[in-house]
Amino acid sequence: MDWSLRELRFFVTAAESGSFTDAATQLHVSQAAVSRTIAGLEKTVGDKLLWRVSRGCELTSTGQQVLPHARRVLSEAERFTEFLTLRQGILRLGYAWAALGKHTARLQRSWGQRHDAIDLQLARHNSPTAGLAEGLCDVAIVRIPVDQKRFDSVVVGLERRLVAFASDDAQWSRRRQLSMAEIAGRTVIIDPRVGTTSSQLWSGAEHPPRFIESTDVDSWLDAIAAGRGVGTTAEATAHHHPRPGVTYRPIKDGPRIPVRLAWWRDNRLNGLRDLVDTVTQLYAAT
C-alpha cells in the first residue's frame, strides 16, 4: 500500500479537530488540500474514513479503527525526526583498547570549550574498527590498518611502543627500558583481533617469542599481572589502563605505532575536520 505521513497527519488532524476547515487552518493549507489528501488515503485504505456532516466531519467505523494506528505511526515518525536532529549534534568517537592516552582529557576539555552544538562522546568497543563497522560510532581511533575500500582514515600521531610485565618480575622489575630481542625471549600475550602486537614484529628473528592470546584489554592485563607472560602495546594503554601489579616500560628499539582516525568513506560528519585537526595538533605538541 502506498500511503504517506502527510496523509496520516491530515487525517488525524481532521479527525481530532472535527472539521476540514479547522484542520486546514492548523496545517496552514487550503481546505481543498485537506479534502484531496484525505481522499487519497481513503483510496489506499479502500473505505471511507470521515463523513462530512453539517457541523464538520465525523469518523466512520473504519476511521475509528485506523485512527489509533495512524497516531502511533505519527508518534514514531516524530521520535525518529528527533533522533535524526539530535544525531547531528553528537559525534561518537570509538576506540578498542585505549583512546588517546594523555591526550584524551585534553581533547574533551578543548572540544567542550569550542563546540556548543556538537557533543563529543567516547566509548570503548572491542572490535577491529572500534565499533565503526558495526555502526556503534561515527569516527574510530584505531592503531591497526582499516579496509581502505570501506573506510577513510588519516594518521594523526605516533606513539611509543611499551612493554607491560608483572611488577614483581624477577628479571625486569628494576629495568628502565627493554629491547625487542629481550621480549622475544618471553611468552608474549596478544589480542589478535585489535592489538598492535603480532609475530611480524620479530620477522627474521632467530628466536621469535611464544604467543598466547587474550580476548580484550582486561584479560590481557589480568594475564600479565598473573605472570603468565608480557605484552607490548601503545603508550596510550599505560595512561588509559594503569593496573596495580602491571608495570609499563619503553622499548628502546620498538617501532612506533601510528594512531589513526577512521570513518566510513564519503560520510560527511559534522565536526570531523576539526576533530582531525585538533587531535593532530595534540600529538604534534608532545
N, C-alpha and C positions, 0 to 999 in steps of 0.2 A: 504493500500500500504506500502511496506517495502522499504523505502529509507533511506539514511544516510546523515549526514552533510558532510562526506568525499566525497560522490558522488556529492553533490551540489557544494562543494568547487572546485573539479576537473573540473566540467562542467563550472562554472563561470570563472575560471582561463583560461581555453582553449578558451572560447568564447571571453574573453577580450583581450587575447594575440594574438588570431587568428592563433594559431599554437599548435599542440600537443607537438612538440619538445620544444617550449618556455615554455609551461605550465609545462612540466616535469622538466625543469631547475628551475623554480620558486618554484615548490613544492618539489624539492630535491628527485625525484623518477625517475624511468625509463619511457621512452615513452610508453612502453608496459603496464605499470601500469596505466598510464593515459587513454589509449585506453580501457583497460579492465574495469576500474572503470566507465567510461562514458557509456560504453556498458551496464553495469549493470543498470545504471539509465535509459537508453533508454528502456530497457526491462520492467522496472517498469512503465514508462510513457506509453509504448505501441506505441511509434513512434520515429522516428529519430530526434535527436536534433542538430547534427552537420554533415555537409557534408565535406568530405575530398576533397580538391582542390589542384592544383599544388603548390600554394603558402602557403598552410596551411590548414585552416578549416573555414567554414562559417556556420552561423546559418540557420537552416531550419525555416519554418514558425512556427512549433511547438516550436522550440528552442527559437524563438523571444518571444513567449508567456510565456514560462517557465522562461526565464532569469530574468525579474524583480522580480518575486516571489521568485526565488532562492536567489537573492541578499538580499531581505528583511529578509528571514529566517536566512541567514548567519549573517546579521547585528544584529538581535535579539539574536542569539546564542552568538555573541561576547559580547553584553551587559550583557547577563546572566553570561558569564565567568568572566567579570569584576566585577559583583556583588558578585559572589562567592569568588573571590580573595580579594575584599575589606572587605567582611564579616569576613574573617579570621583575619583581623586586627582591628575588632571592638568587644567590649564586652558590651552588652546592659544590664544595671542594672536598673530594675524597682522597684518601690515602690508604695504603695497605699495611705498612708497618709503622713508619714514623712520618709525621707531617713534614715540617721544615726545620725541625730541631730548634736551635736557639732563635731562629727567625720567626717561629710560629706566632709567639705572643706579639712580636713587633709588627707583624703583618696585620694581625687582628686589631691592634690598637690604632695603627695608622689608617687602616681601612675604615674603621668606625668613625674616626675623626673627619674623614674626607667624603664619605659616602652615606648620605642620609637615606637615599632612595633604594640602595642595594644592600641587602643583608648578606654577609659572607658567613656561610655555615660549613664547619669542618666536621667530617665523620670518617671513622675507620671502617673499611670494607675489605675483608680478606679475599681478594680476587686479584688476578694478574693485572687488571686495569683499575684496581681500587674502586670498583663499583661502576665504572664508566660504561662498560659493555652491557651491564645489567640495568642501566637506566637509573642507578641509585645516586649518581652525582652528575654535575654538568661539566666539571673540569677535574682531572685526576692528577695527583702528584705521583709520578712513577719513576723508578730507578732501573727499570729494565725496558728494552725496546718494545714499542707497540706496533700493531699492524698498520702500516702506512696506507693501505688501501681503505681502511675504515676510519682511521683517526689522523688528525693533525697533531703535531707536538713540537715543542721548542725546548732546547736546553736552557735552563735559567740559572744554573750554577753547578759547581763541582764540590764534592765533599770528600774529606779524607776517609780512608778505609781504616777501621779499627778492628782489633781482636778483642773478643769477650771471653773471659775464663773465670773459673771459680776463684773467689778472693783468697781462699786458703790453699791455692795451688802451690805445691811444694817447689816446683821449678820456676814459676813465673811471678810469684806474689810480690817480689821485690823489683821486678823489671819495670823500666820506664817506657820501653818500646821493644817491639819484636820484629822479626823478619818473616817473609813468606816461606822461606826454607824451614824455619823453626816450626811454623804452623803445620807444614807438610808432615812433620813427624808425629802429629797428634791426630786423634779422631775429631773430625770436623762435623758439626751439626748444621744442616742446611734446611731451608724451606724451598723445595724445588719449584713451587708454583709462583711465589712472589719475591723470593730472596735474591740477593745480588751475588751470592756465592755459588760457584759450580766448579766442576773439575777443570774447566778451561783456564782457570786462574793458575793452575800448575801444569799447563800444557808443556810437554817436553821435559818436565822434571823427572829425575831418575827414580825418585820415590814419592809419588803423589800420596796425599792423605787418604785415610779411610773415611767414608762418609756415612752418616746416619741421618735420617730425615725427621723433620718436625712438621707440624701442621699449621702453626702460626707463631707469632712473636712470643706469646705467653708460654707455649710449650717449649719453644726454643730456649727461653730464659730459664725455665724450670730445669731443663736438662743440663744446661751449663752450670747452674748453681749446685746441682747434684753431683757435678764432677764427671758426667758421662762423656763429655767432650768439650771442645771450644768452638767458637764461631767467629766469622768475620762479617762486618756489617758497616753500613754508612754511619758517619759521625752523628747524624740526626738521631739515630736509635739511642745513643747514650744520653742525649738530652731528653728524649721523649719517654724513654723506658729505663730510668735508673732502678736498679733492683738490689736490695740487700743480698750480699753473697756473690754478686757478679761484679767483676772489675773490667773496665774498658781501657785499652791502651792503644796508641798509634802503631800502625805497621809501617816501618820506615821505608820499605820499598813496595808498599801496596799500591796498586793502581787506583787513581781517583775514580769516584763514582759520579757519573752525570745525573743531575736531577732534572727531570722533565715535567712540564705541564702538558697534558694531553686532553683533547676534546674531539667530539665527533666531527668528521670532515664536513665543511660547508655549513656548520652550525653557528649561526650568528648569536652570540651571547652578550647580554648587557654587562659591561664591566670587564670583559675578557682582556682587552688590550691593556687596560690599566692594571689588571692583576698580573699579567706577564711582566709589564714594566716594573711594577713595584717589587715583585719577588726577585727579578734580575738585579735590581739596584741593591736589595738587601744582601744578596750573595756577593756582589761586587764590592760592597763596603767592608768586607771582612777578609 
